[in-house]
């Protein structure tokens, strides 16, 4: 999800909510898509496959095309509004707020700021979504780059606002917040003031903002364009990364091995580029953290997430301690099902020998998810159904299209969009349930407005994982065949391991990289050593890590776009396990309380939102309870033999 920004104007959306593939959950990894008309940016037609006709999104709800006069008009309006806002308020916040009607006066300023944020969110979201569909089309790439630059330039006129607002005397601001008009924005203002100790003076903030275009933003774009242009030779075919990764879930072991070796070969050939990108971004973050006064490499993420460092540390420690009873135990069980003592790393996500092989058509997938949602809450299902009926989903696999999946909230005056690469696998159905959970959350929270709709990452994965759990539980209840029940249960365990264990391993890798980068550059070889270390610890002895796997860190977009984002997945999964346990034993009213929690958006701290359910993330037993759900499923699988 879009995190709260210190300036109202946002860049084209590249760091959205949840995404997931069977190997790694990705944010909006902007890679290439099928060739299309650059002028209108319409998706190309695709032949109907076993999945049935797949929906393609209609971005005209934002703009009709990259050359739409409305887009040009809104860019001009945004520029003018930003300049006018600066003229009207810069250097005046302290005195204006101190006046008799200071609360009402400041509320009007915040409303104007929020309106600019909404408009910029529409522009930036459209540019990001079009680019996610085709990052190699020159016209689209230029549009994306131009919009990004315009948003950055406009932001310089708004930069003063948050800085000056945080310099207002506490007593003056407290009095101003008694005005109902300003009290509405209290959650946003209180969150903003938490950033006060890490803010720099105005000129430095402006320099950081403007240099981002030729700094970390440029290297983010380089990563996207590089990963989208890579080709992997699997057999006689030259494939992009998404279909190549998909082969790691193929039933044919030879294809899994061939894909893994193709990935390793191409990654090896490009290791210097990815090492340079990683080193540059880690150093850039280190410089920013040092100037702002952050003590730990992940503290800026914790602040952004509105979560205490000790809570994250407790989560990480709990998960790492649970590796032996979770991933180590499950992979040993999976190896036994395959008649082996160990599985090669490319077999980690292989379909189980007794799993169903039928392709799940899109209409069936839609019905599965909506039925599960409706069984929990008709309101939740009605919201999710709009994604299908109103063309808010882009589902086909297209050459070069962004891998993985995401739900992007765009802006409150519009609606979210979901991107996924649907291929008819059971995991694809779970991905659909996951992203629609995000979409429902984003729709419900939109009423809070552009400043308070975004949810901190501590709760950003709650609705998505809960949506998955609802779908999984319904499918499991409807499955009478013992082997298919075993396959469903095993698939859910694998998803949970990918969500919890794998993401904490990613977090550990990032911590190691960013900590070591403080002392100098890391070679690609050293990055590979750190990767293998955390992977070996998390996967356990039943997974054989062969040569070539050392460079698999290269394609994880989270490391580039959203440093330390990954623990949010583990946070969300463990939280949902605990939340679902409450649901199973709850009296009437749980669904209403749950939807109220989602509708709160970013207006409340996660601890306040969890209180009605009797949950406390600061309690060490909280994480253990969530992890015990996964362990219990593995117990059931072991009992099945």
Secondary structure as UniProt FT lines:
FT   TURN            38..40
FT   TURN            50..51
FT   HELIX           59..61
FT   TURN            66..67
FT   HELIX           69..89
FT   TURN            90..92
FT   HELIX           93..98
FT   TURN            100..101
FT   HELIX           102..133
FT   HELIX           138..155
FT   TURN            156..158
FT   HELIX           159..165
FT   TURN            166..167
FT   HELIX           170..176
FT   TURN            177..178
FT   HELIX           180..183
FT   TURN            184..185
FT   HELIX           186..193
FT   TURN            194..195
FT   HELIX           196..198
FT   HELIX           202..211
FT   HELIX           212..214
FT   HELIX           216..229
FT   STRAND          232..234
FT   TURN            235..236
FT   STRAND          237..239
FT   HELIX           241..246
FT   HELIX           247..249
FT   HELIX           253..269
FT   HELIX           271..292
FT   TURN            297..298
FT   HELIX           299..305
FT   HELIX           309..322
FT   HELIX           323..325
FT   HELIX           327..337
FT   TURN            338..339
FT   STRAND          343..344
FT   HELIX           345..347
FT   TURN            348..349
FT   TURN            353..354
FT   HELIX           362..376
FT   HELIX           378..389
FT   TURN            390..391
FT   STRAND          393..394
FT   TURN            399..400
FT   STRAND          406..408
FT   TURN            412..413
FT   STRAND          417..419
FT   HELIX           426..445
FT   HELIX           446..448
FT   TURN            450..452
FT   HELIX           457..460
FT   HELIX           462..477
FT   HELIX           482..499
FT   HELIX           501..517
FT   TURN            518..519
FT   HELIX           524..539
FT   TURN            541..542
FT   STRAND          543..544
FT   TURN            547..548
FT   HELIX           549..555
FT   HELIX           557..561
FT   TURN            563..566
FT   HELIX           567..584
FT   TURN            588..589
FT   HELIX           590..599
FT   TURN            600..602
FT   HELIX           606..611
FT   TURN            612..614
FT   TURN            617..618
FT   HELIX           620..640
//
